[in-house]
Every structure is written in C-alpha cells, then in structure tokens.
Amino acid sequence: MGSAKQKISKAQREARIQAAREREAAAAAKKERSERLKKAFTVAVCIILVLALGIPTMAIAVLGM
C-alpha cells in the first residue's frame, strides 16, 4: 500500500513539474511578444517624428525657392 501511495505522489509531482514548465514557457512567450510590440511601437514613433519634422522642412525649402 505504501508504494502505491508513493507512486501516485510521484506521478502528481511529475504532473506539477510539467505544469510549471508549461507556465514558464507561456510566461517567456508573453514576455517576448511584449518586447517585440514595444520595439515596433518605438520604431513607429520614430518614423512619425521623422516625417513630422521632415515634411514641413522640405515644404519650407521648396516654397522658399
């Protein structure tokens, strides 16, 4: 009887370890996706700033000719 009880707890322990690994993998994937979105947002903001500053400058240069 004692060994059957131990076997169940071993299976439960393995299941818990597997669940913990899956949670870690999910957390890592979520973090990676978040970082990728952050990078894309930063690039988009930089492009918008370049356009916002560049277009009026070019318009002034063209109109000033």
Backbone as XML, in Angstrom:
<?xml version="1.0"?>
<chain id="A" units="angstrom">
  <residue number="1" name="MET">
    <atom name="N" x="0.816" y="-1.198" z="0.000"/>
    <atom name="CA" x="0.000" y="0.000" z="0.000"/>
    <atom name="C" x="0.858" y="1.260" z="0.000"/>
  </residue>
  <residue number="2" name="GLY">
    <atom name="N" x="1.909" y="1.239" z="0.778"/>
    <atom name="CA" x="2.759" y="2.415" z="0.875"/>
    <atom name="C" x="3.391" y="2.780" z="-0.451"/>
  </residue>
  <residue number="3" name="SER">
    <atom name="N" x="3.800" y="1.745" z="-1.226"/>
    <atom name="CA" x="4.446" y="2.037" z="-2.504"/>
    <atom name="C" x="3.450" y="2.591" z="-3.516"/>
  </residue>
  <residue number="4" name="ALA">
    <atom name="N" x="2.182" y="2.142" z="-3.477"/>
    <atom name="CA" x="1.157" y="2.668" z="-4.380"/>
    <atom name="C" x="0.915" y="4.144" z="-4.089"/>
  </residue>
  <residue number="5" name="LYS">
    <atom name="N" x="0.882" y="4.491" z="-2.815"/>
    <atom name="CA" x="0.703" y="5.885" z="-2.427"/>
    <atom name="C" x="1.881" y="6.742" z="-2.928"/>
  </residue>
  <residue number="6" name="GLN">
    <atom name="N" x="3.081" y="6.176" z="-2.780"/>
    <atom name="CA" x="4.276" y="6.894" z="-3.221"/>
    <atom name="C" x="4.258" y="7.071" z="-4.744"/>
  </residue>
  <residue number="7" name="LYS">
    <atom name="N" x="3.805" y="6.060" z="-5.460"/>
    <atom name="CA" x="3.746" y="6.124" z="-6.913"/>
    <atom name="C" x="2.809" y="7.239" z="-7.368"/>
  </residue>
  <residue number="8" name="ILE">
    <atom name="N" x="1.658" y="7.361" z="-6.710"/>
    <atom name="CA" x="0.695" y="8.406" z="-7.056"/>
    <atom name="C" x="1.320" y="9.783" z="-6.817"/>
  </residue>
  <residue number="9" name="SER">
    <atom name="N" x="1.972" y="9.937" z="-5.680"/>
    <atom name="CA" x="2.569" y="11.234" z="-5.395"/>
    <atom name="C" x="3.686" y="11.550" z="-6.384"/>
  </residue>
  <residue number="10" name="LYS">
    <atom name="N" x="4.394" y="10.505" z="-6.828"/>
    <atom name="CA" x="5.441" y="10.723" z="-7.835"/>
    <atom name="C" x="4.817" y="11.189" z="-9.149"/>
  </residue>
  <residue number="11" name="ALA">
    <atom name="N" x="3.710" y="10.574" z="-9.532"/>
    <atom name="CA" x="3.017" y="10.977" z="-10.755"/>
    <atom name="C" x="2.487" y="12.402" z="-10.610"/>
  </residue>
  <residue number="12" name="GLN">
    <atom name="N" x="1.946" y="12.707" z="-9.443"/>
    <atom name="CA" x="1.458" y="14.067" z="-9.204"/>
    <atom name="C" x="2.599" y="15.070" z="-9.266"/>
  </residue>
  <residue number="13" name="ARG">
    <atom name="N" x="3.723" y="14.685" z="-8.677"/>
    <atom name="CA" x="4.887" y="15.573" z="-8.687"/>
    <atom name="C" x="5.345" y="15.823" z="-10.121"/>
  </residue>
  <residue number="14" name="GLU">
    <atom name="N" x="5.381" y="14.762" z="-10.928"/>
    <atom name="CA" x="5.778" y="14.927" z="-12.331"/>
    <atom name="C" x="4.780" y="15.810" z="-13.078"/>
  </residue>
  <residue number="15" name="ALA">
    <atom name="N" x="3.494" y="15.639" z="-12.770"/>
    <atom name="CA" x="2.479" y="16.476" z="-13.410"/>
    <atom name="C" x="2.655" y="17.935" z="-13.007"/>
  </residue>
  <residue number="16" name="ARG">
    <atom name="N" x="2.956" y="18.163" z="-11.738"/>
    <atom name="CA" x="3.179" y="19.548" z="-11.279"/>
    <atom name="C" x="4.409" y="20.155" z="-11.930"/>
  </residue>
  <residue number="17" name="ILE">
    <atom name="N" x="5.469" y="19.350" z="-12.066"/>
    <atom name="CA" x="6.695" y="19.849" z="-12.715"/>
    <atom name="C" x="6.389" y="20.211" z="-14.165"/>
  </residue>
  <residue number="18" name="GLN">
    <atom name="N" x="5.638" y="19.341" z="-14.840"/>
    <atom name="CA" x="5.268" y="19.608" z="-16.239"/>
    <atom name="C" x="4.430" y="20.881" z="-16.341"/>
  </residue>
  <residue number="19" name="ALA">
    <atom name="N" x="3.485" y="21.052" z="-15.430"/>
    <atom name="CA" x="2.638" y="22.252" z="-15.444"/>
    <atom name="C" x="3.479" y="23.504" z="-15.211"/>
  </residue>
  <residue number="20" name="ALA">
    <atom name="N" x="4.450" y="23.398" z="-14.306"/>
    <atom name="CA" x="5.321" y="24.543" z="-14.028"/>
    <atom name="C" x="6.151" y="24.893" z="-15.265"/>
  </residue>
  <residue number="21" name="ARG">
    <atom name="N" x="6.634" y="23.872" z="-15.968"/>
    <atom name="CA" x="7.403" y="24.129" z="-17.197"/>
    <atom name="C" x="6.538" y="24.818" z="-18.244"/>
  </residue>
  <residue number="22" name="GLU">
    <atom name="N" x="5.289" y="24.355" z="-18.360"/>
    <atom name="CA" x="4.383" y="24.973" z="-19.332"/>
    <atom name="C" x="4.090" y="26.427" z="-18.965"/>
  </residue>
  <residue number="23" name="ARG">
    <atom name="N" x="3.918" y="26.695" z="-17.668"/>
    <atom name="CA" x="3.684" y="28.083" z="-17.238"/>
    <atom name="C" x="4.904" y="28.952" z="-17.544"/>
  </residue>
  <residue number="24" name="GLU">
    <atom name="N" x="6.095" y="28.403" z="-17.296"/>
    <atom name="CA" x="7.325" y="29.161" z="-17.597"/>
    <atom name="C" x="7.419" y="29.462" z="-19.076"/>
  </residue>
  <residue number="25" name="ALA">
    <atom name="N" x="7.129" y="28.469" z="-19.920"/>
    <atom name="CA" x="7.199" y="28.670" z="-21.366"/>
    <atom name="C" x="6.184" y="29.720" z="-21.809"/>
  </residue>
  <residue number="26" name="ALA">
    <atom name="N" x="4.990" y="29.676" z="-21.245"/>
    <atom name="CA" x="3.961" y="30.656" z="-21.596"/>
    <atom name="C" x="4.383" y="32.058" z="-21.164"/>
  </residue>
  <residue number="27" name="ALA">
    <atom name="N" x="4.965" y="32.169" z="-19.978"/>
    <atom name="CA" x="5.420" y="33.472" z="-19.490"/>
    <atom name="C" x="6.536" y="34.014" z="-20.374"/>
  </residue>
  <residue number="28" name="ALA">
    <atom name="N" x="7.461" y="33.139" z="-20.785"/>
    <atom name="CA" x="8.560" y="33.570" z="-21.648"/>
    <atom name="C" x="8.026" y="34.041" z="-23.001"/>
  </residue>
  <residue number="29" name="ALA">
    <atom name="N" x="7.065" y="33.320" z="-23.557"/>
    <atom name="CA" x="6.483" y="33.710" z="-24.842"/>
    <atom name="C" x="5.765" y="35.049" z="-24.722"/>
  </residue>
  <residue number="30" name="LYS">
    <atom name="N" x="5.050" y="35.244" z="-23.629"/>
    <atom name="CA" x="4.335" y="36.504" z="-23.419"/>
    <atom name="C" x="5.321" y="37.665" z="-23.296"/>
  </residue>
  <residue number="31" name="LYS">
    <atom name="N" x="6.418" y="37.438" z="-22.574"/>
    <atom name="CA" x="7.424" y="38.485" z="-22.402"/>
    <atom name="C" x="8.071" y="38.833" z="-23.744"/>
  </residue>
  <residue number="32" name="GLU">
    <atom name="N" x="8.370" y="37.801" z="-24.535"/>
    <atom name="CA" x="8.993" y="38.039" z="-25.840"/>
    <atom name="C" x="8.055" y="38.822" z="-26.750"/>
  </residue>
  <residue number="33" name="ARG">
    <atom name="N" x="6.759" y="38.461" z="-26.745"/>
    <atom name="CA" x="5.790" y="39.175" z="-27.574"/>
    <atom name="C" x="5.668" y="40.628" z="-27.129"/>
  </residue>
  <residue number="34" name="SER">
    <atom name="N" x="5.688" y="40.847" z="-25.819"/>
    <atom name="CA" x="5.594" y="42.197" z="-25.279"/>
    <atom name="C" x="6.792" y="43.042" z="-25.710"/>
  </residue>
  <residue number="35" name="GLU">
    <atom name="N" x="7.993" y="42.437" z="-25.652"/>
    <atom name="CA" x="9.190" y="43.173" z="-26.060"/>
    <atom name="C" x="9.155" y="43.494" z="-27.550"/>
  </residue>
  <residue number="36" name="ARG">
    <atom name="N" x="8.649" y="42.553" z="-28.359"/>
    <atom name="CA" x="8.566" y="42.787" z="-29.796"/>
    <atom name="C" x="7.595" y="43.921" z="-30.100"/>
  </residue>
  <residue number="37" name="LEU">
    <atom name="N" x="6.452" y="43.947" z="-29.411"/>
    <atom name="CA" x="5.483" y="45.029" z="-29.599"/>
    <atom name="C" x="6.076" y="46.371" z="-29.185"/>
  </residue>
  <residue number="38" name="LYS">
    <atom name="N" x="6.836" y="46.355" z="-28.099"/>
    <atom name="CA" x="7.470" y="47.584" z="-27.615"/>
    <atom name="C" x="8.449" y="48.124" z="-28.657"/>
  </residue>
  <residue number="39" name="LYS">
    <atom name="N" x="9.236" y="47.231" z="-29.270"/>
    <atom name="CA" x="10.178" y="47.647" z="-30.308"/>
    <atom name="C" x="9.443" y="48.221" z="-31.504"/>
  </residue>
  <residue number="40" name="ALA">
    <atom name="N" x="8.376" y="47.551" z="-31.939"/>
    <atom name="CA" x="7.611" y="48.020" z="-33.092"/>
    <atom name="C" x="7.000" y="49.384" z="-32.804"/>
  </residue>
  <residue number="41" name="PHE">
    <atom name="N" x="6.496" y="49.578" z="-31.595"/>
    <atom name="CA" x="5.919" y="50.862" z="-31.210"/>
    <atom name="C" x="6.982" y="51.957" z="-31.248"/>
  </residue>
  <residue number="42" name="THR">
    <atom name="N" x="8.177" y="51.662" z="-30.736"/>
    <atom name="CA" x="9.270" y="52.636" z="-30.732"/>
    <atom name="C" x="9.648" y="53.026" z="-32.157"/>
  </residue>
  <residue number="43" name="VAL">
    <atom name="N" x="9.755" y="52.039" z="-33.043"/>
    <atom name="CA" x="10.098" y="52.320" z="-34.441"/>
    <atom name="C" x="9.010" y="53.178" z="-35.090"/>
  </residue>
  <residue number="44" name="ALA">
    <atom name="N" x="7.742" y="52.856" z="-34.822"/>
    <atom name="CA" x="6.649" y="53.633" z="-35.403"/>
    <atom name="C" x="6.689" y="55.080" z="-34.920"/>
  </residue>
  <residue number="45" name="VAL">
    <atom name="N" x="6.946" y="55.284" z="-33.641"/>
    <atom name="CA" x="7.020" y="56.644" z="-33.097"/>
    <atom name="C" x="8.178" y="57.405" z="-33.746"/>
  </residue>
  <residue number="46" name="CYS">
    <atom name="N" x="9.312" y="56.747" z="-33.913"/>
    <atom name="CA" x="10.465" y="57.405" z="-34.553"/>
    <atom name="C" x="10.146" y="57.800" z="-35.989"/>
  </residue>
  <residue number="47" name="ILE">
    <atom name="N" x="9.490" y="56.923" z="-36.724"/>
    <atom name="CA" x="9.133" y="57.235" z="-38.116"/>
    <atom name="C" x="8.167" y="58.406" z="-38.164"/>
  </residue>
  <residue number="48" name="ILE">
    <atom name="N" x="7.188" y="58.407" z="-37.270"/>
    <atom name="CA" x="6.227" y="59.521" z="-37.234"/>
    <atom name="C" x="6.944" y="60.831" z="-36.923"/>
  </residue>
  <residue number="49" name="LEU">
    <atom name="N" x="7.874" y="60.801" z="-35.983"/>
    <atom name="CA" x="8.618" y="62.027" z="-35.652"/>
    <atom name="C" x="9.459" y="62.507" z="-36.824"/>
  </residue>
  <residue number="50" name="VAL">
    <atom name="N" x="10.118" y="61.583" z="-37.506"/>
    <atom name="CA" x="10.937" y="61.965" z="-38.666"/>
    <atom name="C" x="10.058" y="62.601" z="-39.735"/>
  </residue>
  <residue number="51" name="LEU">
    <atom name="N" x="8.908" y="62.013" z="-39.996"/>
    <atom name="CA" x="8.004" y="62.588" z="-41.002"/>
    <atom name="C" x="7.458" y="63.934" z="-40.542"/>
  </residue>
  <residue number="52" name="ALA">
    <atom name="N" x="7.090" y="64.024" z="-39.278"/>
    <atom name="CA" x="6.517" y="65.268" z="-38.765"/>
    <atom name="C" x="7.532" y="66.410" z="-38.814"/>
  </residue>
  <residue number="53" name="LEU">
    <atom name="N" x="8.788" y="66.102" z="-38.635"/>
    <atom name="CA" x="9.811" y="67.143" z="-38.694"/>
    <atom name="C" x="10.337" y="67.356" z="-40.106"/>
  </residue>
  <residue number="54" name="GLY">
    <atom name="N" x="10.342" y="66.294" z="-40.909"/>
    <atom name="CA" x="10.926" y="66.385" z="-42.244"/>
    <atom name="C" x="10.024" y="67.016" z="-43.278"/>
  </residue>
  <residue number="55" name="ILE">
    <atom name="N" x="8.754" y="66.724" z="-43.248"/>
    <atom name="CA" x="7.836" y="67.244" z="-44.273"/>
    <atom name="C" x="7.732" y="68.773" z="-44.225"/>
  </residue>
  <residue number="56" name="PRO">
    <atom name="N" x="7.534" y="69.381" z="-43.062"/>
    <atom name="CA" x="7.489" y="70.858" z="-43.050"/>
    <atom name="C" x="8.823" y="71.487" z="-43.487"/>
  </residue>
  <residue number="57" name="THR">
    <atom name="N" x="9.907" y="70.853" z="-43.121"/>
    <atom name="CA" x="11.220" y="71.386" z="-43.523"/>
    <atom name="C" x="11.345" y="71.364" z="-45.035"/>
  </residue>
  <residue number="58" name="MET">
    <atom name="N" x="10.935" y="70.240" z="-45.650"/>
    <atom name="CA" x="11.001" y="70.166" z="-47.115"/>
    <atom name="C" x="10.039" y="71.175" z="-47.752"/>
  </residue>
  <residue number="59" name="ALA">
    <atom name="N" x="8.862" y="71.354" z="-47.165"/>
    <atom name="CA" x="7.890" y="72.322" z="-47.712"/>
    <atom name="C" x="8.458" y="73.736" z="-47.651"/>
  </residue>
  <residue number="60" name="ILE">
    <atom name="N" x="9.091" y="74.079" z="-46.541"/>
    <atom name="CA" x="9.711" y="75.411" z="-46.430"/>
    <atom name="C" x="10.820" y="75.579" z="-47.452"/>
  </residue>
  <residue number="61" name="ALA">
    <atom name="N" x="11.609" y="74.526" z="-47.659"/>
    <atom name="CA" x="12.693" y="74.593" z="-48.627"/>
    <atom name="C" x="12.146" y="74.770" z="-50.043"/>
  </residue>
  <residue number="62" name="VAL">
    <atom name="N" x="11.083" y="74.052" z="-50.362"/>
    <atom name="CA" x="10.508" y="74.157" z="-51.713"/>
    <atom name="C" x="9.848" y="75.505" z="-51.913"/>
  </residue>
  <residue number="63" name="LEU">
    <atom name="N" x="9.076" y="75.968" z="-50.921"/>
    <atom name="CA" x="8.396" y="77.253" z="-51.048"/>
    <atom name="C" x="9.383" y="78.429" z="-51.015"/>
  </residue>
  <residue number="64" name="GLY">
    <atom name="N" x="10.493" y="78.248" z="-50.353"/>
    <atom name="CA" x="11.474" y="79.322" z="-50.239"/>
    <atom name="C" x="12.258" y="79.522" z="-51.518"/>
  </residue>
  <residue number="65" name="MET">
    <atom name="N" x="12.218" y="78.573" z="-52.429"/>
    <atom name="CA" x="12.995" y="78.690" z="-53.665"/>
    <atom name="C" x="12.464" y="79.739" z="-54.523"/>
  </residue>
</chain>
